[in-house]
Amino acid sequence: MKTGYHAVYSKGFFEGIDDARKYGFDFVQFELGIPTFFLDELTAADLNKIKTYAKNNNVEITFHSPGDNVSLFCDPPLIRKGILDELKLILEKANILNARHITFHAGIYSQFKRSGSKQDDSRSDYYENILYENIKFLLDNRGDVLICIENYMLNQSIKNVIKELIDGNSLLFLTLDIPKMYSGEGGINQDDYAFYLEYKDYIRELHIHDMKKGFGSHQTAGTGTVDFKLFQRFCNENVYVNFEVRPVEEASISKDNLLKIWDI
């Protein structure tokens, strides 16, 4: 089992790699949604220095794509083009860095529900097609980097597109964020759990963090309400276990706690 942590507060790539080695992680996942880790201005020489430094320290690199303000459902033509151009550039530079995978949020799309209804699915086919085309673009430009879709805001439209791409042998993979399997009422979303169980062989990353009342998610594993034993079945030699707990010291504690919970 390879373990890593989500680098958000590191001052740069080299410090992120140093911390991974210091705390005994096999990989570091750099968050591309913050300016510290924007790849845009890095030259091939810069990227090769980072790659060599990671290799010399026996630390692999993975990425989390910008997600909070970027959606793969985006359809206004010029905005969509800008997003896809940026993601293509990220993939090009991730390949130079020899990154193993990038995790993406599918995002959300606009719904303008009518009075007396809970939601509006009248444009779901249209948005599923947009999502399909955008993910296909990523797959066509991925190089050697694995593309993983996370269960963030998972809904039937996202599931439909994932199924179509995976069943069509597109080399799309999945990231399972364990706390995101829980519904607002605190129980596990059984439909989502069953979906990930069906496509278990395509999971390439687990996100580990806990949930605590008053603080929400991304808490130190083993200190909250998440039942990690229910998810041990999703871990195998192909799955990288990423501790999405900040700062890195708490990610290290989370790793120790999970190994005890899983009796590894």
C-alpha positions as CSV (number, residue, x, y, z in Angstrom):
1,M,0.0,0.0,0.0
2,K,1.5,3.4,-1.1
3,T,0.6,6.3,1.1
4,G,0.8,10.1,0.5
5,Y,-0.5,13.4,1.7
6,H,-2.2,16.4,0.2
7,A,0.3,19.3,-0.1
8,V,-1.6,22.6,0.4
9,Y,0.5,24.5,2.9
10,S,4.0,23.7,1.7
11,K,6.0,26.7,0.5
12,G,6.9,25.0,-2.7
13,F,7.5,21.7,-4.6
14,F,10.8,20.9,-2.9
15,E,9.4,21.4,0.6
16,G,6.4,19.3,-0.3
17,I,8.8,16.5,-1.4
18,D,10.9,17.0,1.7
19,D,7.9,16.6,4.0
20,A,6.7,13.5,2.2
21,R,10.1,11.9,2.9
22,K,10.3,13.2,6.4
23,Y,7.0,11.7,7.4
24,G,7.4,8.4,5.6
25,F,5.0,9.0,2.7
26,D,5.5,7.3,-0.7
27,F,4.0,10.2,-2.7
28,V,2.9,13.8,-2.4
29,Q,-0.2,15.1,-4.1
30,F,0.2,18.8,-5.0
31,E,-3.0,20.9,-5.0
32,L,-3.2,22.7,-8.3
33,G,-6.0,24.9,-7.1
34,I,-3.6,27.2,-5.2
35,P,-1.1,29.6,-6.7
36,T,1.9,28.0,-4.9
37,F,1.6,25.0,-7.3
38,F,0.5,26.6,-10.5
39,L,2.5,24.9,-13.3
40,D,2.0,27.6,-15.9
41,E,5.3,29.5,-15.6
42,L,7.5,26.5,-14.9
43,T,10.0,25.8,-17.7
44,A,11.0,22.3,-18.8
45,A,14.3,22.9,-16.8
46,D,12.3,23.8,-13.7
47,L,10.1,20.7,-14.1
48,N,13.1,18.4,-14.6
49,K,14.7,19.7,-11.4
50,I,11.6,18.9,-9.5
51,K,11.3,15.5,-11.1
52,T,14.9,14.7,-10.3
53,Y,14.6,15.9,-6.8
54,A,11.5,13.7,-6.2
55,K,13.2,10.7,-7.7
56,N,16.4,11.1,-5.7
57,N,14.2,11.3,-2.5
58,N,12.2,8.3,-3.6
59,V,8.9,10.3,-3.6
60,E,6.3,10.0,-6.3
61,I,4.3,13.0,-7.5
62,T,0.5,13.1,-8.0
63,F,-1.8,16.0,-8.5
64,H,-5.3,17.2,-7.6
65,S,-6.7,19.4,-10.4
66,P,-8.3,22.7,-9.7
67,G,-11.8,21.9,-8.7
68,D,-13.6,24.4,-6.5
69,N,-14.0,27.1,-9.2
70,V,-13.5,24.9,-12.2
71,S,-16.1,22.5,-13.6
72,L,-15.9,19.8,-16.3
73,F,-19.6,20.6,-17.0
74,C,-18.5,24.1,-18.1
75,D,-20.1,24.9,-21.5
76,P,-19.9,28.7,-22.4
77,P,-17.6,28.3,-25.4
78,L,-14.7,30.7,-24.5
79,I,-14.7,29.8,-20.8
80,R,-14.8,26.1,-21.7
81,K,-11.9,26.6,-24.1
82,G,-9.9,28.4,-21.5
83,I,-10.5,25.6,-18.9
84,L,-9.5,22.9,-21.4
85,D,-6.4,24.7,-22.6
86,E,-5.3,25.1,-18.9
87,L,-5.9,21.4,-18.2
88,K,-4.1,20.4,-21.3
89,L,-1.1,22.4,-20.2
90,I,-1.3,20.8,-16.7
91,L,-1.2,17.4,-18.3
92,E,1.7,18.2,-20.5
93,K,3.7,19.4,-17.5
94,A,2.5,16.6,-15.3
95,N,4.0,14.2,-17.9
96,I,7.4,15.9,-17.7
97,L,7.2,15.5,-14.0
98,N,6.4,11.8,-14.4
99,A,3.3,12.3,-12.3
100,R,1.4,9.1,-11.7
101,H,-2.2,10.5,-11.7
102,I,-4.4,13.5,-11.5
103,T,-7.7,13.5,-9.6
104,F,-10.5,15.7,-11.0
105,H,-13.8,16.9,-9.7
106,A,-16.5,16.6,-12.3
107,G,-18.2,19.7,-10.9
108,I,-21.8,20.9,-11.1
109,Y,-24.1,22.4,-13.7
110,S,-26.8,25.0,-13.5
111,Q,-30.3,23.9,-12.6
112,F,-33.2,26.3,-12.6
113,K,-35.9,24.4,-10.8
114,R,-39.6,25.4,-11.1
115,S,-41.7,26.3,-8.2
116,G,-43.0,23.2,-6.4
117,S,-40.1,21.0,-7.5
118,K,-36.9,19.9,-5.8
119,Q,-34.8,19.8,-9.0
120,D,-34.7,20.3,-12.7
121,D,-33.3,17.5,-14.9
122,S,-34.6,18.8,-18.2
123,R,-31.1,19.5,-19.5
124,S,-29.3,16.5,-18.0
125,D,-28.7,14.9,-21.4
126,Y,-27.1,18.1,-22.7
127,Y,-24.8,18.4,-19.7
128,E,-23.9,14.7,-19.7
129,N,-22.7,15.2,-23.3
130,I,-20.6,18.3,-22.2
131,L,-19.1,16.2,-19.4
132,Y,-18.4,13.3,-21.7
133,E,-16.7,15.5,-24.3
134,N,-14.6,17.3,-21.6
135,I,-13.4,14.1,-19.9
136,K,-12.7,12.6,-23.3
137,F,-10.5,15.6,-24.1
138,L,-8.5,14.9,-20.9
139,L,-8.1,11.3,-21.8
140,D,-7.0,12.1,-25.3
141,N,-4.3,14.4,-23.9
142,R,-3.3,12.5,-20.8
143,G,0.0,11.0,-22.1
144,D,1.1,8.6,-19.4
145,V,-0.8,10.3,-16.6
146,L,-3.8,8.5,-15.2
147,I,-7.1,10.5,-15.2
148,C,-9.2,9.8,-12.0
149,I,-12.7,11.2,-11.3
150,E,-13.5,11.8,-7.7
151,N,-16.9,11.2,-6.1
152,Y,-17.4,14.9,-5.4
153,M,-21.1,16.0,-5.8
154,L,-21.6,12.6,-7.4
155,N,-25.0,12.4,-9.1
156,Q,-26.7,10.2,-11.7
157,S,-25.4,12.3,-14.6
158,I,-21.8,11.9,-13.5
159,K,-22.3,8.2,-12.9
160,N,-23.8,7.8,-16.4
161,V,-20.8,9.4,-18.1
162,I,-18.3,7.4,-16.0
163,K,-20.1,4.2,-16.9
164,E,-20.1,5.1,-20.6
165,L,-16.4,5.9,-20.6
166,I,-15.2,3.0,-18.5
167,D,-17.5,0.4,-20.3
168,G,-16.1,1.8,-23.5
169,N,-12.5,1.0,-22.5
170,S,-11.5,4.6,-22.3
171,L,-8.8,4.2,-19.6
172,L,-10.7,6.4,-17.2
173,F,-10.1,5.7,-13.5
174,L,-11.7,6.7,-10.2
175,T,-10.8,8.3,-6.9
176,L,-12.8,7.4,-3.8
177,D,-13.1,10.1,-1.2
178,I,-14.4,8.2,1.8
179,P,-16.1,10.9,3.8
180,K,-17.9,12.1,0.6
181,M,-19.6,8.7,0.6
182,Y,-21.6,9.9,3.6
183,S,-24.9,11.8,3.1
184,G,-26.0,14.9,4.9
185,E,-27.9,12.8,7.5
186,G,-24.6,11.0,8.4
187,G,-25.2,7.6,6.8
188,I,-23.5,6.1,3.9
189,N,-25.0,6.8,0.5
190,Q,-25.8,3.2,-0.5
191,D,-26.2,4.0,-4.2
192,D,-22.8,5.6,-4.4
193,Y,-21.2,2.8,-2.4
194,A,-22.7,0.2,-4.7
195,F,-21.5,2.2,-7.8
196,Y,-17.9,2.3,-6.5
197,L,-18.1,-1.4,-5.6
198,E,-19.2,-2.2,-9.1
199,Y,-16.2,-0.3,-10.5
200,K,-13.8,-1.2,-7.7
201,D,-11.2,-2.4,-10.2
202,Y,-10.9,1.1,-11.6
203,I,-10.2,2.9,-8.3
204,R,-6.6,4.3,-8.3
205,E,-6.8,6.6,-5.2
206,L,-8.4,6.7,-1.8
207,H,-8.9,10.0,0.0
208,I,-8.6,9.5,3.8
209,H,-9.9,12.1,6.3
210,D,-12.5,12.1,9.1
211,M,-15.6,14.1,10.0
212,K,-16.4,15.7,13.3
213,K,-19.4,17.6,14.5
214,G,-18.7,21.3,14.4
215,F,-15.7,21.0,12.1
216,G,-16.9,19.0,9.2
217,S,-14.6,16.9,7.0
218,H,-10.8,16.8,6.5
219,Q,-10.2,16.0,10.2
220,T,-7.5,13.7,11.5
221,A,-8.5,10.1,10.7
222,G,-9.6,8.1,13.7
223,T,-10.9,11.1,15.6
224,G,-14.4,11.4,14.1
225,T,-17.4,9.5,12.8
226,V,-16.2,7.8,9.6
227,D,-16.2,4.0,9.8
228,F,-13.0,3.3,7.8
229,K,-13.3,-0.5,8.2
230,L,-16.2,-0.4,5.7
231,F,-13.8,0.9,3.1
232,Q,-10.8,-1.3,3.5
233,R,-12.2,-3.6,0.8
234,F,-11.5,-0.9,-1.8
235,C,-7.7,-0.9,-1.1
236,N,-5.3,-3.0,-3.1
237,E,-1.9,-2.8,-4.7
238,N,-3.2,-0.4,-7.5
239,V,-4.7,2.1,-5.1
240,Y,-2.7,5.0,-3.7
241,V,-3.9,6.1,-0.2
242,N,-3.9,9.8,0.1
243,F,-4.4,11.5,3.5
244,E,-6.3,14.7,2.8
245,V,-5.6,16.1,6.3
246,R,-3.7,19.3,6.8
247,P,-1.1,20.1,7.9
248,V,1.3,17.2,7.1
249,E,1.9,16.4,10.7
250,E,-1.8,15.5,11.1
251,A,-1.7,13.5,7.9
252,S,1.1,11.5,9.4
253,I,-1.0,10.9,12.6
254,S,-3.9,9.9,10.3
255,K,-1.7,7.3,8.6
256,D,-0.7,5.8,11.9
257,N,-4.3,5.7,13.0
258,L,-5.6,4.1,9.8
259,L,-3.0,1.4,9.9
260,K,-4.2,0.5,13.4
261,I,-7.8,0.6,12.3
262,W,-7.1,-1.7,9.3
263,D,-4.7,-3.8,11.4
264,I,-1.9,-3.4,8.8
